Amino acid sequence: MPEFLVTGASGMLGRSWTRLLETRGIDHLGAPRAELDITKVDALKRWIVRGTKWVINCAAWTDVDGAESHPEDANAVNGLAVARLADRCVEVGAKLVHYSTDYVFDGKKRLPYRTEQARAPINAYGRSKALGEELLEQAGVNHLLVRSSWLYAPWGKNFVLTMRELVQTRSQLRVVDDQRGRPSSCHHIAEATLGLLENHCFGTYHVCDGGECTWFDLASLVRDVVNPDCVIEACASEEFPRPAPRPAYSVLDLTATEQVLGPISDWKGRVTRMLEDLEGIG
Ligand SMILES: NC(=O)c1ccc[n+]([C@@H]2O[C@H](COP(=O)([O-])OP(=O)(O)OC[C@H]3O[C@@H](n4cnc5c(N)ncnc54)[C@H](OP(=O)(O)O)[C@@H]3O)[C@@H](O)[C@H]2O)c1
């Protein structure tokens, strides 16, 4: 039985995890949703068996706006399924890595959110992820809870790839400049999580790229690398009304993680490298 089981293996982070484990030659199984639906107890029993050391839960309901109209569905995957997953891990003696989000905080602060700060989500997705965190903490499973934010990867649906496409096809764009956060490379999240596991870390950690920015700053960097001729103007969130409110400031504090793994480098270098790889530059 492989030591690692990755759920949600065809999602953005799930793909980064399976790729990392392949690269490192670590025996693992990657289970996409079609094979392992984490809301189904039978499926959990079939996939999580004695001998599994680590379950890496990359499965999630990630449609932030859709969660407003389907809160029960979001809670089922991001909340209740996490409790079942944790129970199954306890039954077979596996440890659980689970991912959560900056959206468990309200975004009213102006200093990075520390790991132990009280949860206060302002949208249905955030509430579903906060429920998952609470149930995980109550389950009595050996776990590592990793919060992250603004994920990007060379695959999947993410802001960096969306901007890459838009700056290539439009001469002018408007992007919101009143939400601050930390972009997070999925490749780095998987690597840093493995680093935390190797250092026997349990409990809650934050993993993002270093530095902080607004969506406008991030879009501007994409433009600088991909098509400097595209003009990007800053605007306020009210210009793009969405069903789910977004926290204005959702910078996660990285101190605890950096104490274990050392300083985490800036988002600018990581995003630039990924884009240059995609563009075949350098
Ligand atoms: N994306 C972000 O910016 C962001 C920010 C902060 C935190 N996070 C957290 O990071 C983690 C990874 O997110 P991601 O961006 O990689 O998400 P993603 O690309 O949407 O991947 C999630 C995966 O979970 C699968 N899934 C959904 N419901 C499932 C179920 N019931 N059983 C099994 N699999 C199921 C999805 O399958 P389908 O595609 O078939 O539905 C998808 O493959 C999540 O915990 C998320 O909350 C993400």
Ligand as a Chemical Component Dictionary entry (heavy atoms), coordinates in Angstrom:
data_LIG
# 
_chem_comp.id                   LIG 
_chem_comp.type                 NON-POLYMER 
_chem_comp.pdbx_formal_charge   0 
_chem_comp.three_letter_code    LIG 
# 
loop_
_chem_comp_atom.comp_id 
_chem_comp_atom.atom_id 
_chem_comp_atom.alt_atom_id 
_chem_comp_atom.type_symbol 
_chem_comp_atom.charge 
_chem_comp_atom.model_Cartn_x 
_chem_comp_atom.model_Cartn_y 
_chem_comp_atom.model_Cartn_z 
_chem_comp_atom.pdbx_ordinal 
LIG N1  N1  N 0  -7.839  28.149 -5.555  1  
LIG C1  C1  C 0  -7.510  29.045 -4.622  2  
LIG O1  O1  O 0  -7.194  30.194 -4.925  3  
LIG C2  C2  C 0  -7.487  28.635 -3.176  4  
LIG C3  C3  C 0  -7.243  29.628 -2.212  5  
LIG C4  C4  C 0  -7.146  29.241 -0.874  6  
LIG C5  C5  C 0  -7.291  27.931 -0.514  7  
LIG N2  N2  N 1  -7.567  26.992 -1.457  8  
LIG C6  C6  C 0  -7.743  25.607 -1.023  9  
LIG O2  O2  O 0  -6.734  24.826 -1.620  10 
LIG C7  C7  C 0  -7.207  23.497 -1.844  11 
LIG C8  C8  C 0  -6.964  23.087 -3.289  12 
LIG O3  O3  O 0  -7.706  23.971 -4.121  13 
LIG P1  P1  P 0  -7.537  23.977 -5.710  14 
LIG O4  O4  O 0  -7.404  25.376 -6.113  15 
LIG O5  O5  O -1 -6.543  22.958 -6.131  16 
LIG O6  O6  O 0  -8.991  23.510 -6.140  17 
LIG P2  P2  P 0  -9.490  22.848 -7.496  18 
LIG O7  O7  O 0  -8.542  23.067 -8.610  19 
LIG O8  O8  O 0  -10.911 23.285 -7.649  20 
LIG O9  O9  O 0  -9.450  21.303 -7.134  21 
LIG C9  C9  C 0  -10.338 20.740 -6.233  22 
LIG C10 C10 C 0  -10.555 19.324 -6.675  23 
LIG O10 O10 O 0  -11.474 18.709 -5.763  24 
LIG C11 C11 C 0  -12.377 17.927 -6.542  25 
LIG N3  N3  N 0  -13.603 17.695 -5.788  26 
LIG C12 C12 C 0  -14.676 18.487 -5.636  27 
LIG N4  N4  N 0  -15.604 17.865 -4.886  28 
LIG C13 C13 C 0  -15.098 16.638 -4.563  29 
LIG C14 C14 C 0  -15.579 15.529 -3.841  30 
LIG N5  N5  N 0  -16.789 15.534 -3.284  31 
LIG N6  N6  N 0  -14.777 14.439 -3.714  32 
LIG C15 C15 C 0  -13.551 14.417 -4.283  33 
LIG N7  N7  N 0  -13.043 15.421 -5.007  34 
LIG C16 C16 C 0  -13.816 16.529 -5.134  35 
LIG C17 C17 C 0  -12.595 18.731 -7.785  36 
LIG O11 O11 O 0  -13.107 17.902 -8.794  37 
LIG P3  P3  P 0  -14.039 18.561 -9.949  38 
LIG O12 O12 O 0  -13.170 19.537 -10.651 39 
LIG O13 O13 O 0  -14.434 17.366 -10.752 40 
LIG O14 O14 O 0  -15.171 19.229 -9.233  41 
LIG C18 C18 C 0  -11.175 19.200 -8.085  42 
LIG O15 O15 O 0  -10.469 18.245 -8.830  43 
LIG C19 C19 C 0  -8.669  23.513 -1.430  44 
LIG O16 O16 O 0  -8.783  23.052 -0.105  45 
LIG C20 C20 C 0  -9.038  24.982 -1.480  46 
LIG O17 O17 O 0  -10.098 25.295 -0.606  47 
LIG C21 C21 C 0  -7.664  27.311 -2.783  48 
# 
loop_
_chem_comp_bond.comp_id 
_chem_comp_bond.atom_id_1 
_chem_comp_bond.atom_id_2 
_chem_comp_bond.value_order 
_chem_comp_bond.pdbx_ordinal 
LIG N1  C1  SING 1  
LIG C1  O1  DOUB 2  
LIG C1  C2  SING 3  
LIG C2  C3  SING 4  
LIG C2  C21 DOUB 5  
LIG C3  C4  DOUB 6  
LIG C4  C5  SING 7  
LIG C5  N2  DOUB 8  
LIG N2  C6  SING 9  
LIG N2  C21 SING 10 
LIG C6  O2  SING 11 
LIG C6  C20 SING 12 
LIG O2  C7  SING 13 
LIG C7  C8  SING 14 
LIG C7  C19 SING 15 
LIG C8  O3  SING 16 
LIG O3  P1  SING 17 
LIG P1  O4  DOUB 18 
LIG P1  O5  SING 19 
LIG P1  O6  SING 20 
LIG O6  P2  SING 21 
LIG P2  O7  DOUB 22 
LIG P2  O8  SING 23 
LIG P2  O9  SING 24 
LIG O9  C9  SING 25 
LIG C9  C10 SING 26 
LIG C10 O10 SING 27 
LIG C10 C18 SING 28 
LIG O10 C11 SING 29 
LIG C11 N3  SING 30 
LIG C11 C17 SING 31 
LIG N3  C12 SING 32 
LIG N3  C16 SING 33 
LIG C12 N4  DOUB 34 
LIG N4  C13 SING 35 
LIG C13 C14 SING 36 
LIG C13 C16 DOUB 37 
LIG C14 N5  SING 38 
LIG C14 N6  DOUB 39 
LIG N6  C15 SING 40 
LIG C15 N7  DOUB 41 
LIG N7  C16 SING 42 
LIG C17 O11 SING 43 
LIG C17 C18 SING 44 
LIG O11 P3  SING 45 
LIG P3  O12 DOUB 46 
LIG P3  O13 SING 47 
LIG P3  O14 SING 48 
LIG C18 O15 SING 49 
LIG C19 O16 SING 50 
LIG C19 C20 SING 51 
LIG C20 O17 SING 52 
# 
